[in-house]
Amino acid sequence: MTNWALYAAAVLIWGTTWFAIGFQLGVVGSEVSLAYRFLAASALLFAWCRMRRLPLRFDAAGHGHFLGMGAFLFGLNYLCAYAAQLYIASALNAMAFTAILWFNILNARIVLGAHISRRTLLGALAGMIGTIVIFWPEVRTIDFSDHTLVGASLSIVGALCASFGNMASALAQQRGLPVVQGNAWSMLYGGLLTAGIALVRGETFVFEPTAAYVVSLVYLTLFGTVLAFGAYLTLLGRIGAERAGYSVVMVPVVALVVSALLEDLRLTPVMGAGVVLALAGNLLILRR
């Protein structure tokens, strides 16, 4: 697949997962649902590797990279994002999470020695401003209470964890480790970590046998995890974490369109201006 196809796949799928996640909240605890999601995704990838006879044995250093990806990208990242949602609105959560753009730029420079172009920095700035403009009605009503600060802090910590996971994936690919098998092992480690945290917190491993929960779980597992992360991490290996990370800005734009189509969200000229800024930043970063 081309870079644009990989990017579009990740953005379009993740932009719709916000809608699907809503059906996961309720009977089953968020940590338990995440454990189901990543363990099921891991099982699918292992089955695919077996069917295609892809090698699954790696040395200790390789598993170290996979463990880092699992802990940060498929574990702590999501746990922080879900916890933040208890304190702040999803709009503010999405905005705070765009900090991954700057974490990726900084970490790519420090960890990978990547050269960061001026165009990448300008694109990241345009994207963040566009996100703020899109969610401006929510931004101007922020009360900066203790709850808001706790929620925003959790979201930013989640973005930092995701960036660490991005670096682990980039280093793994630099060593020649394959994305598909790496994701299988990483999602297994992330799912086990999430399940362990759920047990420590006293969560009950129940299952909600309703169509809404099952269908949303299947969608989040197959599309939101297996396919989207496969596309994103492949792209990351090709163009660098500092550029691939811009997808986090475009995801809320897609989510906005989905809300307008499925939830009767009324689009305003201000939102349109924010979308234009986000798209402009997108072109700056991804254009050859």
N, C-alpha and C positions, 0 to 999 in steps of 0.2 A: 504494500500500500504506500501511496505517496505521503509526504509529511502533512499536507493539507487534509488528506482523508483521515489520517490518524488523529489530527487535532480536532477536526469536525466531529469524529465519532466520540471522542472523550467529552467534548463540550456538550454536544446534543444529548448524550445519554445522561451525564451528570446533571444537566439542567432539568431533566424530568424526574430525577430521583428525589428532589425535594417534595414533589407531589406524592410519590410513592411512600416516602418515609412517614407521612402523616397517618397512613393505615397501619403502621407498625407500633404506634404509641397507644398504650391502654393496658390490656390484660398482661402481656409479657413485658418484663423489665427490659430497658434499653440495652443493658450489658448482655443479657441473655439473647436478645434478638441479634445483636452484633456477632455474638459467638456462633449462633446458628448460621448467619450469613457467611462469615469467613470460613468456617469449617466446611460448609457445603460447597463453597467456591473452590476451596482447596481440593476436596474430593473429586469435583468435576475435572479440575486441571490434572490431577494425578491419573484419573481414568483416561483422559485424552492422551497424556504422555505414554501410558501403557499401550494404548491402541496404536499410537504412531511409533512405538518402540524408541522413544526419546530417552536418553540416559538420565538417570535420577540420582546417581551417586556422585557426591562432591566431597572435597577435602574439608578439613576443619575451618580453614580460612574462608572457603565459600559459604559454609553454613554460618559463619560469623556475619557475613554480609546479609544473608537471608534473615538471620535473627534480628539484625538491626532494622531491616525493612519491616519485618513482622511487628516488632515492638513499637516502632515509631509511626509507620505509615498505616498499618492495619490494626493497631491497638490503641495506643495513647492518643493519637490524633483524633480518632472518632469518639473515644470516651470523653475527651475534653470538649469536643463540639457538642455532643449530646448533653453534657452537664451544663454547658453555657446556656443552652436553650431553656433551662429551668429558671434562669435569672433575667435573660434579655430576649427581645423579640428576634425572630429569625432574620429580619432585615439587618439589624445591628450585628448579629452573629456573622452573617455573610460578609458584611463590610469589614469587621475586625479580622476575619479570616484571610482577607486579601493581603494581610501582612506577609503571607507566604511569598509573595512577589519579591519583597525586599529581603526576606530571609534567604531566599534562593540566590538572589544576586550576591549577597554578602558571603554566604557559604560557598557558592561556586568559585568566588574569588579566593577565599581562604583555603578551602579543602581541595579544590580541583585546579587552582591556579588559572581559572578562566579569565580571558580578557572581556571586560564589560564595555560595550560600545555606548557612545552617547545616545544613539538612537534607541537602544534598549532601555536606558534610564528614562528618556523622554516618553517612550511608550508606556512604561510602568506608571509614571506620574499621571499621564493622561487617563490611563485605566482606573487608577484609584480615585481621581477627581470625578470621572464618569460614574463610578459606583456611588460616591457620596451624593451626586446630583440625582441619580435614580431614586435613592432612598431618602431624599431630603425631607419629605414630610415627617418621617420617623426620626431623622437626625435632629431636627429642630425642637422636638418634644422630649429629648433625653433629659432626665432630671439629675444625672450624675450622682445617684444615691449609692449606698453601699452595694445594693444588689446589682446595679448597672456596672459598677467597677469590678465586682467579682465575676460577673458573666463575661465582660469584655476581656478580662485577664485570662479566663479559662480559654476563650476563643483564640487569643493571641498565642497562648502556650500550645494549643492544638496546632496552630499554623507553624510554630517553631518545630514541633515534633514531626509534622508532615514534611518540612524542609529537611530535617535530619534523615527521614526515610528516603527522600529524593536523592540525597547525597550517597546513601548506602547503595541505592540502585545504580547510580552513575558509576560509583567505584567498582561495583560488581560487573557492570558491562565493560568497563575499561579492562578488567581481568579476563574478559571473554566469556563470562558466565551467561547462559541463555536466559531470556526474559520469561518464557513460559514456565520452565522448570523452576526458575527462581521464584516466580509468583506462587507456584504450587507450595513450595516449602515455606515461603514468607507468610502466606495466608494461613497455613497450618499453625505456625508459631503465633501469629497475631490472634487467631481464633482461640488457641489454648490460653494465651495470656488473658484475653477478655473473659473467657469462661472462668479462669482462676480468680480474677477480680470479682466477678459476679458471685462466686461461692464465698469469698471472704466477706463480701457485703451482705451475705445472707439471702441473696436472690433465689427464688424458686424456679427450677427449670421446667416451666409449664409450656404448653403449646396451645395456640388459639386456632381451632379448626374451622375458621370462617373463610369464606372465599376471598374477602378483602385482605386478610392477613396473609394467607397462603400465596395468592397471586402477587401481592406486593413483595413478599419475601423472595419468590422465584425471580421476579424482575430485578430486584436489587442484587441478588446473587449472580444471576447469569449475565445481565447487561451492566448493572451498576458496578460490579466487582470484576468478574472474569474479563469481559470484553473491554470496558472502559479503562481499567488499570492496565490491561495488556497494551492497548493503543497508546495510552499516555506514557507509560514507562519506556516503550519502544521509541516514541518520539523524543523523550528525554535523552535517551542514549544517542540519538542522531543530532539534535540541535542544541542540547545543553539544558540544564535545569533552569537557568536564569530566563530562558525564552519560553520553554514549555510551561513554566509556572504561570504564564499569563492566562492560561485556561481558567484559572480560578476567578478571573474578572469576568470572563464571558459566560460562565455558568449562571450567575444571577440574571443576566440578560435573557438567556433562554428560559429560566424559571419565570421571569416576568411575562414572557409571551405565553407560556403554558398557563399561568394564572389568569391571563386575559381570556384565553380560550376556554378553560375548564372551570374557572372560579369566578367569572364575571368581574375581574379586576378592570377598573376603568383607567386606561392609559392617558396620561396628560402630556402637554408640550414639554414640561420640565423633564419627565421621564425620557421623552424622545431625545432631548438634548444630551442627557446622560448616556443613552445608548450610542449616539453619534460619537461622543468622546471615547467611549469604550472601544468602539469599532476602529476609530482612528489610531488608538494606542495599539490595537491588535495588528493593524497593517504595518505600523512602524516597527514592531518587534519581529513579526514573521516574514516581512518582505525580504527577499534576497538582497 
